[in-house]
């Protein structure tokens, strides 16, 4: 790979400036497809879910006919918010302020003291629709009714991930954590592996964080990260026991949560530690009635990570998915990070309502690696406010997916690209 001429410089104002955040609020979030919820939150008629991004609020409902509908969360009488949070058994959408009411298809149903309003066109007072669509178990919304279809927006990721059968993953929980950093800093941490040597050093004995192939498409990106292989950053390599210990310390649940790891389990002749881990993952899949026979060994053990513009990173393992989403907070120095945890289940297995949890950053415990990312993100923003720091200097190789994020932000925030 050729050496780049120089780093990519990104002005720090993009991470700290209220003016830049205002541009994003005006030109990005109302026009872009974004992950809002999951089909497991909205599995039955009458289920509803409120998605919040900055000042935007979208109400998603499952109608009595089984369709998903989404609306701007506002009463067309005096602007009151219609629903908050999530719930089930919703029969109608009724404003708590003056009792105006709509059916789940967004059609005006009732206005108390209607004669007092004179002639009123019911079609004019239907709830303001929002585009809604799904990818696997993930529900996306877009407030721009003229936006391209979701499948086109996500291209080529939908085609790229068909082999993973994303519809087989069921949502277990969504954990939300408020962090004192910009939303871009949050998603940047899940857009490169350059930081593994810094804050995830326990992974180096079992993770090739250097040679995992990265792809940057026009809008989105991809990383394939091999596991069970020693990082080239460890010049003296690692013993088989060290590889096993490292994998168990970071991904022990994949092989039965051995803690402490103990000696390496008995291996077959000529079986490497990587081969052993593959065999154990396949065996655990069989115990859960999951058939992994169609997947290669690399597909079984490795991480398959995607970056979907602007603010999510689905991290696929063969048996589970963790989707990282960041959202803007009340200031450029704040954000919310949401961790969606999904598990592959048998096709005939029942699905349950996911657990939604809000926790503070100080007490968050979401696994060793995520805990390290969260602890580090709590330190990022203060440094960006130092007067001598004017630009981020990014490697176009190691941090190509962050560079890509900013190229796309330039496109979406430019008035020249309104069409």
Secondary structure as a PSIPRED ss2 file (coil, helix, strand):
# PSIPRED VFORMAT (PSIPRED V4.0)

   1 X C   1.000  0.000  0.000
   2 X C   1.000  0.000  0.000
   3 X C   1.000  0.000  0.000
   4 X C   1.000  0.000  0.000
   5 X C   1.000  0.000  0.000
   6 X C   1.000  0.000  0.000
   7 X C   1.000  0.000  0.000
   8 X E   0.000  0.000  1.000
   9 X E   0.000  0.000  1.000
  10 X E   0.000  0.000  1.000
  11 X E   0.000  0.000  1.000
  12 X C   1.000  0.000  0.000
  13 X H   0.000  1.000  0.000
  14 X H   0.000  1.000  0.000
  15 X H   0.000  1.000  0.000
  16 X H   0.000  1.000  0.000
  17 X C   1.000  0.000  0.000
  18 X H   0.000  1.000  0.000
  19 X H   0.000  1.000  0.000
  20 X H   0.000  1.000  0.000
  21 X H   0.000  1.000  0.000
  22 X H   0.000  1.000  0.000
  23 X H   0.000  1.000  0.000
  24 X H   0.000  1.000  0.000
  25 X H   0.000  1.000  0.000
  26 X H   0.000  1.000  0.000
  27 X H   0.000  1.000  0.000
  28 X H   0.000  1.000  0.000
  29 X C   1.000  0.000  0.000
  30 X C   1.000  0.000  0.000
  31 X C   1.000  0.000  0.000
  32 X C   1.000  0.000  0.000
  33 X C   1.000  0.000  0.000
  34 X E   0.000  0.000  1.000
  35 X E   0.000  0.000  1.000
  36 X E   0.000  0.000  1.000
  37 X E   0.000  0.000  1.000
  38 X E   0.000  0.000  1.000
  39 X C   1.000  0.000  0.000
  40 X C   1.000  0.000  0.000
  41 X C   1.000  0.000  0.000
  42 X C   1.000  0.000  0.000
  43 X C   1.000  0.000  0.000
  44 X C   1.000  0.000  0.000
  45 X C   1.000  0.000  0.000
  46 X C   1.000  0.000  0.000
  47 X C   1.000  0.000  0.000
  48 X E   0.000  0.000  1.000
  49 X E   0.000  0.000  1.000
  50 X E   0.000  0.000  1.000
  51 X E   0.000  0.000  1.000
  52 X E   0.000  0.000  1.000
  53 X E   0.000  0.000  1.000
  54 X C   1.000  0.000  0.000
  55 X C   1.000  0.000  0.000
  56 X E   0.000  0.000  1.000
  57 X E   0.000  0.000  1.000
  58 X E   0.000  0.000  1.000
  59 X E   0.000  0.000  1.000
  60 X E   0.000  0.000  1.000
  61 X E   0.000  0.000  1.000
  62 X E   0.000  0.000  1.000
  63 X C   1.000  0.000  0.000
  64 X C   1.000  0.000  0.000
  65 X C   1.000  0.000  0.000
  66 X C   1.000  0.000  0.000
  67 X C   1.000  0.000  0.000
  68 X E   0.000  0.000  1.000
  69 X E   0.000  0.000  1.000
  70 X E   0.000  0.000  1.000
  71 X E   0.000  0.000  1.000
  72 X E   0.000  0.000  1.000
  73 X C   1.000  0.000  0.000
  74 X C   1.000  0.000  0.000
  75 X C   1.000  0.000  0.000
  76 X C   1.000  0.000  0.000
  77 X C   1.000  0.000  0.000
  78 X C   1.000  0.000  0.000
  79 X C   1.000  0.000  0.000
  80 X C   1.000  0.000  0.000
  81 X C   1.000  0.000  0.000
  82 X C   1.000  0.000  0.000
  83 X C   1.000  0.000  0.000
  84 X C   1.000  0.000  0.000
  85 X C   1.000  0.000  0.000
  86 X E   0.000  0.000  1.000
  87 X E   0.000  0.000  1.000
  88 X C   1.000  0.000  0.000
  89 X C   1.000  0.000  0.000
  90 X C   1.000  0.000  0.000
  91 X C   1.000  0.000  0.000
  92 X C   1.000  0.000  0.000
  93 X E   0.000  0.000  1.000
  94 X E   0.000  0.000  1.000
  95 X C   1.000  0.000  0.000
  96 X C   1.000  0.000  0.000
  97 X C   1.000  0.000  0.000
  98 X C   1.000  0.000  0.000
  99 X C   1.000  0.000  0.000
 100 X C   1.000  0.000  0.000
 101 X E   0.000  0.000  1.000
 102 X E   0.000  0.000  1.000
 103 X C   1.000  0.000  0.000
 104 X C   1.000  0.000  0.000
 105 X C   1.000  0.000  0.000
 106 X C   1.000  0.000  0.000
 107 X C   1.000  0.000  0.000
 108 X E   0.000  0.000  1.000
 109 X E   0.000  0.000  1.000
 110 X E   0.000  0.000  1.000
 111 X C   1.000  0.000  0.000
 112 X C   1.000  0.000  0.000
 113 X C   1.000  0.000  0.000
 114 X H   0.000  1.000  0.000
 115 X H   0.000  1.000  0.000
 116 X H   0.000  1.000  0.000
 117 X H   0.000  1.000  0.000
 118 X C   1.000  0.000  0.000
 119 X C   1.000  0.000  0.000
 120 X C   1.000  0.000  0.000
 121 X C   1.000  0.000  0.000
 122 X H   0.000  1.000  0.000
 123 X H   0.000  1.000  0.000
 124 X H   0.000  1.000  0.000
 125 X H   0.000  1.000  0.000
 126 X C   1.000  0.000  0.000
 127 X C   1.000  0.000  0.000
 128 X C   1.000  0.000  0.000
 129 X E   0.000  0.000  1.000
 130 X E   0.000  0.000  1.000
 131 X E   0.000  0.000  1.000
 132 X E   0.000  0.000  1.000
 133 X E   0.000  0.000  1.000
 134 X E   0.000  0.000  1.000
 135 X E   0.000  0.000  1.000
 136 X C   1.000  0.000  0.000
 137 X C   1.000  0.000  0.000
 138 X E   0.000  0.000  1.000
 139 X E   0.000  0.000  1.000
 140 X E   0.000  0.000  1.000
 141 X E   0.000  0.000  1.000
 142 X E   0.000  0.000  1.000
 143 X C   1.000  0.000  0.000
 144 X C   1.000  0.000  0.000
 145 X C   1.000  0.000  0.000
 146 X C   1.000  0.000  0.000
 147 X C   1.000  0.000  0.000
 148 X C   1.000  0.000  0.000
 149 X C   1.000  0.000  0.000
 150 X H   0.000  1.000  0.000
 151 X H   0.000  1.000  0.000
 152 X H   0.000  1.000  0.000
 153 X H   0.000  1.000  0.000
 154 X C   1.000  0.000  0.000
 155 X C   1.000  0.000  0.000
 156 X C   1.000  0.000  0.000
 157 X H   0.000  1.000  0.000
 158 X H   0.000  1.000  0.000
 159 X H   0.000  1.000  0.000
 160 X H   0.000  1.000  0.000
 161 X C   1.000  0.000  0.000
 162 X H   0.000  1.000  0.000
 163 X H   0.000  1.000  0.000
 164 X H   0.000  1.000  0.000
 165 X C   1.000  0.000  0.000
 166 X H   0.000  1.000  0.000
 167 X H   0.000  1.000  0.000
 168 X H   0.000  1.000  0.000
 169 X E   0.000  0.000  1.000
 170 X E   0.000  0.000  1.000
 171 X E   0.000  0.000  1.000
 172 X E   0.000  0.000  1.000
 173 X E   0.000  0.000  1.000
 174 X E   0.000  0.000  1.000
 175 X E   0.000  0.000  1.000
 176 X E   0.000  0.000  1.000
 177 X E   0.000  0.000  1.000
 178 X E   0.000  0.000  1.000
 179 X E   0.000  0.000  1.000
 180 X C   1.000  0.000  0.000
 181 X C   1.000  0.000  0.000
 182 X C   1.000  0.000  0.000
 183 X H   0.000  1.000  0.000
 184 X H   0.000  1.000  0.000
 185 X H   0.000  1.000  0.000
 186 X H   0.000  1.000  0.000
 187 X H   0.000  1.000  0.000
 188 X H   0.000  1.000  0.000
 189 X C   1.000  0.000  0.000
 190 X C   1.000  0.000  0.000
 191 X C   1.000  0.000  0.000
 192 X C   1.000  0.000  0.000
 193 X C   1.000  0.000  0.000
 194 X C   1.000  0.000  0.000
 195 X C   1.000  0.000  0.000
 196 X H   0.000  1.000  0.000
 197 X H   0.000  1.000  0.000
 198 X H   0.000  1.000  0.000
 199 X H   0.000  1.000  0.000
 200 X C   1.000  0.000  0.000
 201 X H   0.000  1.000  0.000
 202 X H   0.000  1.000  0.000
 203 X H   0.000  1.000  0.000
 204 X H   0.000  1.000  0.000
 205 X H   0.000  1.000  0.000
 206 X H   0.000  1.000  0.000
 207 X E   0.000  0.000  1.000
 208 X C   1.000  0.000  0.000
 209 X C   1.000  0.000  0.000
 210 X C   1.000  0.000  0.000
 211 X C   1.000  0.000  0.000
 212 X C   1.000  0.000  0.000
 213 X C   1.000  0.000  0.000
 214 X E   0.000  0.000  1.000
 215 X E   0.000  0.000  1.000
 216 X E   0.000  0.000  1.000
 217 X C   1.000  0.000  0.000
 218 X C   1.000  0.000  0.000
 219 X C   1.000  0.000  0.000
 220 X C   1.000  0.000  0.000
 221 X E   0.000  0.000  1.000
 222 X E   0.000  0.000  1.000
 223 X E   0.000  0.000  1.000
 224 X E   0.000  0.000  1.000
 225 X E   0.000  0.000  1.000
 226 X C   1.000  0.000  0.000
 227 X E   0.000  0.000  1.000
 228 X C   1.000  0.000  0.000
 229 X C   1.000  0.000  0.000
 230 X C   1.000  0.000  0.000
 231 X C   1.000  0.000  0.000
 232 X C   1.000  0.000  0.000
 233 X C   1.000  0.000  0.000
 234 X C   1.000  0.000  0.000
 235 X C   1.000  0.000  0.000
 236 X C   1.000  0.000  0.000
 237 X C   1.000  0.000  0.000
 238 X C   1.000  0.000  0.000
 239 X C   1.000  0.000  0.000
 240 X H   0.000  1.000  0.000
 241 X H   0.000  1.000  0.000
 242 X H   0.000  1.000  0.000
 243 X H   0.000  1.000  0.000
 244 X H   0.000  1.000  0.000
 245 X H   0.000  1.000  0.000
 246 X H   0.000  1.000  0.000
 247 X H   0.000  1.000  0.000
 248 X H   0.000  1.000  0.000
 249 X H   0.000  1.000  0.000
 250 X H   0.000  1.000  0.000
 251 X H   0.000  1.000  0.000
 252 X H   0.000  1.000  0.000
 253 X H   0.000  1.000  0.000
 254 X H   0.000  1.000  0.000
 255 X H   0.000  1.000  0.000
 256 X C   1.000  0.000  0.000
 257 X C   1.000  0.000  0.000
 258 X C   1.000  0.000  0.000
 259 X C   1.000  0.000  0.000
 260 X C   1.000  0.000  0.000
 261 X C   1.000  0.000  0.000
 262 X C   1.000  0.000  0.000
 263 X C   1.000  0.000  0.000
 264 X C   1.000  0.000  0.000
 265 X C   1.000  0.000  0.000
 266 X C   1.000  0.000  0.000
 267 X C   1.000  0.000  0.000
 268 X C   1.000  0.000  0.000
 269 X C   1.000  0.000  0.000
 270 X C   1.000  0.000  0.000
 271 X C   1.000  0.000  0.000
 272 X C   1.000  0.000  0.000
 273 X H   0.000  1.000  0.000
 274 X H   0.000  1.000  0.000
 275 X H   0.000  1.000  0.000
 276 X H   0.000  1.000  0.000
 277 X H   0.000  1.000  0.000
 278 X H   0.000  1.000  0.000
 279 X H   0.000  1.000  0.000
 280 X H   0.000  1.000  0.000
 281 X H   0.000  1.000  0.000
 282 X H   0.000  1.000  0.000
 283 X H   0.000  1.000  0.000
 284 X H   0.000  1.000  0.000
 285 X H   0.000  1.000  0.000
 286 X H   0.000  1.000  0.000
 287 X H   0.000  1.000  0.000
 288 X C   1.000  0.000  0.000
 289 X C   1.000  0.000  0.000
 290 X C   1.000  0.000  0.000
 291 X C   1.000  0.000  0.000
 292 X C   1.000  0.000  0.000
 293 X C   1.000  0.000  0.000
 294 X C   1.000  0.000  0.000
 295 X C   1.000  0.000  0.000
 296 X C   1.000  0.000  0.000
 297 X H   0.000  1.000  0.000
 298 X H   0.000  1.000  0.000
 299 X H   0.000  1.000  0.000
 300 X H   0.000  1.000  0.000
 301 X H   0.000  1.000  0.000
 302 X C   1.000  0.000  0.000
 303 X E   0.000  0.000  1.000
 304 X E   0.000  0.000  1.000
 305 X E   0.000  0.000  1.000
 306 X E   0.000  0.000  1.000
 307 X E   0.000  0.000  1.000
 308 X E   0.000  0.000  1.000
 309 X C   1.000  0.000  0.000
 310 X C   1.000  0.000  0.000
 311 X C   1.000  0.000  0.000
 312 X E   0.000  0.000  1.000
 313 X E   0.000  0.000  1.000
 314 X E   0.000  0.000  1.000
 315 X E   0.000  0.000  1.000
 316 X E   0.000  0.000  1.000
 317 X C   1.000  0.000  0.000
 318 X C   1.000  0.000  0.000
 319 X C   1.000  0.000  0.000
 320 X E   0.000  0.000  1.000
 321 X E   0.000  0.000  1.000
 322 X E   0.000  0.000  1.000
 323 X E   0.000  0.000  1.000
 324 X E   0.000  0.000  1.000
 325 X E   0.000  0.000  1.000
 326 X E   0.000  0.000  1.000
 327 X E   0.000  0.000  1.000
 328 X E   0.000  0.000  1.000
 329 X C   1.000  0.000  0.000
 330 X C   1.000  0.000  0.000
 331 X C   1.000  0.000  0.000
 332 X C   1.000  0.000  0.000
 333 X C   1.000  0.000  0.000
 334 X C   1.000  0.000  0.000
 335 X E   0.000  0.000  1.000
 336 X E   0.000  0.000  1.000
 337 X E   0.000  0.000  1.000
 338 X E   0.000  0.000  1.000
 339 X E   0.000  0.000  1.000
 340 X E   0.000  0.000  1.000
 341 X E   0.000  0.000  1.000
 342 X E   0.000  0.000  1.000
 343 X E   0.000  0.000  1.000
 344 X E   0.000  0.000  1.000
 345 X C   1.000  0.000  0.000
 346 X C   1.000  0.000  0.000
 347 X C   1.000  0.000  0.000
 348 X C   1.000  0.000  0.000
 349 X C   1.000  0.000  0.000
 350 X C   1.000  0.000  0.000
 351 X C   1.000  0.000  0.000
 352 X C   1.000  0.000  0.000
 353 X C   1.000  0.000  0.000
 354 X C   1.000  0.000  0.000
 355 X E   0.000  0.000  1.000
 356 X E   0.000  0.000  1.000
 357 X E   0.000  0.000  1.000
 358 X E   0.000  0.000  1.000
 359 X E   0.000  0.000  1.000
 360 X C   1.000  0.000  0.000
 361 X C   1.000  0.000  0.000
 362 X C   1.000  0.000  0.000
 363 X C   1.000  0.000  0.000
 364 X C   1.000  0.000  0.000
 365 X C   1.000  0.000  0.000
 366 X C   1.000  0.000  0.000
 367 X C   1.000  0.000  0.000
 368 X H   0.000  1.000  0.000
 369 X H   0.000  1.000  0.000
 370 X H   0.000  1.000  0.000
 371 X H   0.000  1.000  0.000
 372 X H   0.000  1.000  0.000
 373 X H   0.000  1.000  0.000
 374 X H   0.000  1.000  0.000
 375 X H   0.000  1.000  0.000
 376 X H   0.000  1.000  0.000
 377 X H   0.000  1.000  0.000
 378 X C   1.000  0.000  0.000
 379 X C   1.000  0.000  0.000
 380 X H   0.000  1.000  0.000
 381 X H   0.000  1.000  0.000
 382 X H   0.000  1.000  0.000
 383 X H   0.000  1.000  0.000
 384 X H   0.000  1.000  0.000
 385 X C   1.000  0.000  0.000
 386 X C   1.000  0.000  0.000
 387 X C   1.000  0.000  0.000
 388 X C   1.000  0.000  0.000
 389 X C   1.000  0.000  0.000
 390 X C   1.000  0.000  0.000
 391 X E   0.000  0.000  1.000
 392 X E   0.000  0.000  1.000
 393 X E   0.000  0.000  1.000
 394 X E   0.000  0.000  1.000
 395 X C   1.000  0.000  0.000
 396 X C   1.000  0.000  0.000
 397 X C   1.000  0.000  0.000
 398 X C   1.000  0.000  0.000
 399 X C   1.000  0.000  0.000
 400 X H   0.000  1.000  0.000
 401 X H   0.000  1.000  0.000
 402 X H   0.000  1.000  0.000
 403 X H   0.000  1.000  0.000
 404 X H   0.000  1.000  0.000
 405 X H   0.000  1.000  0.000
 406 X H   0.000  1.000  0.000
 407 X H   0.000  1.000  0.000
 408 X H   0.000  1.000  0.000
 409 X H   0.000  1.000  0.000
 410 X H   0.000  1.000  0.000
 411 X H   0.000  1.000  0.000
 412 X H   0.000  1.000  0.000
 413 X H   0.000  1.000  0.000
 414 X C   1.000  0.000  0.000
 415 X H   0.000  1.000  0.000
 416 X H   0.000  1.000  0.000
 417 X H   0.000  1.000  0.000
 418 X C   1.000  0.000  0.000
 419 X C   1.000  0.000  0.000
